[in-house]
Amino acid sequence: MDTAELTALLTPEGLRLLDDVGPIESTDDAARVVSRLRAAGHSPALVSAVVGQARLRVRAASKFGAFADRMLFTRAGLEQATRLPIAARHAGRFRDAGIGRVADLGCGIGGDALGLAGLGIRVHAVDADEVTAAIAAYNLAPFADAATVQHARAEEVDLSGMDAVWLDPARRTAGHSETRQVASNEWSPSLEWVFDLISRVPGGVKLGPGFDRTQIPDDVEAQWISADGSTIELVLWSGALAREAVRRAALVVRGGEAWELTAPADTPDAEPRELGAFVHEPDGAVIRARLIGEVARALNAGMLSPGIAYLTSDAAMTSPFVSSFRVREQLPADPKKLAQALRARGIGTLEIKKRGVDVDPAVLRKKLSLRGDESATLLLTRVGSKRLALLADRV
């Protein structure tokens, strides 16, 4: 969205038109709406803005639920925005630490600021992009008593009176439609500036889950977060927002429930052991936080192979921190023999998972020519140089 489109949209006519159009889910639907609105005499800028927002609201429902129908977005802003339930959990940490005023530096379309304001925390939201800041102001308008928005660079903001900061350093090129990852030295604000700030002011820093661990400061809590099976972010907490004696944490959220593992440091992996009756795949947040050993000990499990994130055990135990599979049998790893074995067992529906082997599941699936009414999971991995193909069922 450019400035002309936003200006056309932020009028009574534009906002009414957006509400009247409703959700647009397909390209064909979008084309029909464009033709109808242009025929009705609406300007190209307004039509483009309305149709673009209607499509983004459909995509945003997965992050913002029913709130998406009353929000505005940019493509890049929506892609980078924190899911509202996760933002609420972040805000809860600020509230529990007694924080009353937060500067949200790099607020994007306002997802985290909404979580803070929704818990009654006063938030000053800042973004360096003018269009994005304007959209954040619109999204935060229902919380006018608790939220203010400023168009500025993070480094320019007066932080006097603020109890804490929240930062989402830009990891992508500026723009509202197409984004790309940038090199580590292109972060804005710079990581050097960010880490210096949170060494002096309590804060949280949202980063990608694959962030280089060697760059994590020693005196912060690093919390990896997964939501509904996807590892979505790493948050570094400092000062009063960091929990005592916690330096590594894995937060696993599924639906409305959440579970967390914490430790004072990375934990060593469990010892390897022979294949047992069960194989367990740790959640991505657990793997990123290097807390696999904690989960293994809770399950009386060992590593299936050193350096590969599969655990194995004989006990019929599972955990919210793993996906567990009961092993039926070991099959030949050769694709032709594997295909024959699966057909003989009547398996027509197959979930394929792999770790530690160079296999493209989509290519393998075509080679298997599956037929039958049965379903199963195929776990592909290795122990040393030996490949394993394990037929299993999800627990």
N, C-alpha and C positions, 0 to 999 in steps of 0.2 A: 504494500500500500504506500502510495506517495502522498505528499502534502495536499495536492489537489483533491485526491480521492477522500482523504480524511476530512478535509474542509467541507466537501459536499455531503459526507455522511453525517457529520456532527451538526445537523440541523433538525428541527422538528419533522420536516418532510422526509429527510433521509432515514431517521430512526424509525418513523412510522412505516416507511416502505420496507425496511429490513424486517420488522415484526410481521408485516403482512405477507411477505414472501415466504417466511418459514424456512424449515430445513431443506437444503438441496444436497442430495446424496450422490447423484451421478452426473457425468459429463453431459449426457443427453438432456437431463433435467435442467442443467445450467444453461445450455444453449437455448432451450425453449423459454426460460425465464428472461434471458438477455433479449431475445427477439420481442417478447411481450412488453418488456419495460421500455425498449427503444421505440417501439410502435406507439407507446403511450406518451412519448415526448420527453422522457427523462434524459438527462445529459449523459454522455459516455462515461464521465468520471463517476457520477453517482451510480450508474448501472454496474460498473466494474466493482465499485466498493461494496455495494449491496450484495451482489452475487458472490464475491469473494468472502465476505463475512458470513453469509449463510452457509457456505461450504465449510469454513473453518469452525463454525459452531458445532457442526456435526462431528468433526474430528475431535473437538475439544471436550465432548461429553465424557470421553474415557478418563480425562484428567479432572474435570470440574463438575461432572454430573449435571444436575438441573441448573446450576449457576451459569453454565455455558450459554444458555439461551438469553442471558441478559448481560453478556460481556462482549468486548471487542478484542480482536487479536491481530497480530501479524503472523505470517507463516513461521518465521524464525523465532518469534517470541513464544508461540505455542509449542514449538519443538523443544525449546529450552526450559519451558515453565515447569515448576515443581507441581506434581499432582496435589490437589487440594487436601486430601487426607494426610499426605506426608507433610505438607506445609503446616497443617494443624499440629502435627506431632513436634515439628521444629518449634512452633510458637509455644507449645506447652513447656518446652525446656526453658525458654526465656521466662515464662510466667513462674515456673517452679523455682527459678533462681532469684526471684524478686525483682526482675528487670521491668522497668516501667516505660522506658523510652528507647526506641531502637532506630538507628539509621540503616535503611536498606539500600546499600550502595550497588547499583546495577540491578534495579528492580525488575527490568523487563516489563512484561504486561501486568505485573503486580500480583502474581500468584502467592509468593511468600508473604508479601505485605497484607494480603487478604487474610491469611492465617493469623498473623499478629494482631491486626485490627479486630478480627472476629473474637479474640480473647480479651479485648479491652486494653491491649498494649498500644501506646501511642507510637506511631511509626512515621518516619520521614523517608519517603521513597524517592530515589534519585536514579535517573538514567541519562546517559550521554547522548542518546538519540532522541531528537525532538518528537518525531512521530510516535515512538514507543512510549515516551514520557506522557504524551497526550492521551494515549490509549490507557496507560496505567491510571491516570487521573480519572478517566471515565469509569474504569472498573472499580476504583476505590471510592467513588462518589457516595455510595450508601453509607460509608464510614467517615463522612466528612469531619465528624467531631474527633476522630482518632487518627486520621491519616492526612498527610500533606504530601504533595508531589513537587519535585524540582527537576528542571532540565539542566543538568550540569555533569561534569566529569567528577568521578568519585573523589579525586585528589583535591578538588576545589571546595568541597563541602565543609561548612563550619560544624564541627562535632561537639561544640560546647553544649552542655545540657543533656547530652545523650549518655545513656547508661551502658549501651552495648551497640555492636554493629553486626550486620548480616551482609555478606558479600557473595556475589555470583560473578566472578571475573569472566569477562567475555573471552570465550575460546574460539570464536568464529569471526568471519569477516562481517563488517557492518552491512546492513541491508535487511529487507523485510520479507523477501520471498525465497531467495536461494542462499544457502549457507555452505561453508566448507570448513573443515578443521584447519587450525593454524598451528604454526610451530610454537614451541614452549616459550620462546623469547618474544612472542607477539601478543601475550596476554595483556588485557587492559581492564583495570589497572595492573601494573606489573606484579608478579608474585612477590618480588622483593618488598614492594610497598605494602602489599596485603599482609604478608607475614610480619612485617615490622609493626603494622597497626594492631594486629591481634595480640602481639606481645605486650602491648601497652593498654589495650581496651578489651574487655570481654567480648568475644565474637564467635560467629560461626561462618565458615567458608564452604560454599557448595562447589564441588569439583566432580569431574567425571570419574566413574568407578575404576577406570584403568590408569588413573593418575600415577606418575612415577613415584613409587614409595620412597626412593632415596631423597626426594625433595620435601618429604613431610617433616616439619620441625619436631624436635624431640620432646618438647614440653606441651604438646597438644593431645587431645583425644581424637583418634581417627575412627569414625563410625561409617562402615559401609552399609548401604540400605538396599534391600530388594523388595519389590512389590509384585505380588502375583506371579512369581517365578522369574522376573527380570531384575537383574542387578542394575539399579538406576543411578546411584550417585554415591559419592564419598563426601562426608561433611567433617571438617576439622573444627573442633570446639576448643576455645581457650578461656583462661581466667575462670570466673565463677561459673561458666557454662560447661566446663570440663569436669567430669566426675572424678573424685579422689581415687587415685590408684588405678584408673582405667586409661589405657593408652590404645587399646584395640577393642572394637565392638562390631558385632554383626547384628543388624536389626532386620528381621524377616517379617514382612507384612503380607497377609493374605486376607482379602476382604476387609472386615472390620476387626480382625484379630492380629496380634503382633507378639513376637517372641524375640528375646535378645540374649546373645552371648557376650560376655565382657571378659577382659583379661588385662593384666598390667603390661603385657608385651606379646609379640608373636609366640605361639606355642609350638613345640616340636611335634612333628607328625608321629602317629603311632607306628609301632614296628610292623613290618610286613608279615602276612600270614597266608596260609593256603586258602584257596577258594572254599568258602563255606556255603551254607544254605541260602544266605542272603547277600545281596550287593546293595550298597547305599551310595547315592550320589549327593555329596554335600551341596547345600544351596550356594549360589554364586557369591553372596555376601560373606558367607563363612570362608569360602576359598580365598576371596580377596583379602579378608582380614587375617588370614593364616591362623585360623582357629580350628582347623580340621582335627587336630589332635584332641581338643576338648570334646568334640562330638564323638570321636572314635572311642574314647574312654567311657563316655556315658552309655554307649551301645555295646560295650565289650567287643569292639571290632578292631581290626587291624587294616593296614593298607593292603590293597590287592597287589599293588606294585609300587615301589618307591618312586615318588615324583609324579604319580598319576592320581587324580582326585577321585578314586573309587575306594570305598571301604568294603570289607566283607566280614561276616559274622555267622554264627550258627544260631544265636539266640533270636527268638521271634520278637524283636524289639524294633521300634522306629522312633522318630523324633521330628518335630516341626522343622528342624534344621537340615533334613535330608529328604530325598525321595528314595523309597525303599523298594526293592524288587526281590521276589522269591525266585531263586534259580530253578528252572525245570531241568535243564541239561546243557551240556557243552556240545556245540555243533561244529562241523568243519568250517574253517575260516575261508576256504577257497570258494569264490562266488558260485561256481557251477555246482559243487557238492552241497553248498549251503542252500541253493535254490531247490535242489532235489529233496533235501531234508525237510524244508518248509512245506513243499507241495505234499509230501508224504504225510505230513501232520495236518493238512487241510487249513493252513494259515493263510488267510486272504487279507487280513488287516494287521499291519505290522508297524509298530513304533520303533524307529531306529535311533539309537543313541551311541555316541562314540567318544572316547578319550584316549589320547596317546597313539592314535593310528591315523594315517593319511587316507581317509576314505570320504568320498562325497556321498552322503546318504541318498540324495536324489538320483545320482547315477546308479548306485547299487540297487535301489528299488526297481529301476527299469530292468536290470539284469536278472532280478529274482523272479519276475513274472508270477507274482503271487496269485494264488487261486484257493478258494475255500471259504468256509463260514467261521473259522476260528480266528481269534486275535491273540496277540502276544507282543512283548517287547524284546528287541534284539539289542544286546549290549556288546559293542565292539571295542576291544582294548588289547593290551598286551602285558605280558609279564616277562621282563627282560626283552629278548628278541622274539619270543613266541607270541603269536597273535591268538586272541581268544574271541570266540563268538558264543555268547551266552544267551540262550533262550530263557526268558523270564516273564513273570507277571508282576505288575505293579501291586504293592501292598496298599 
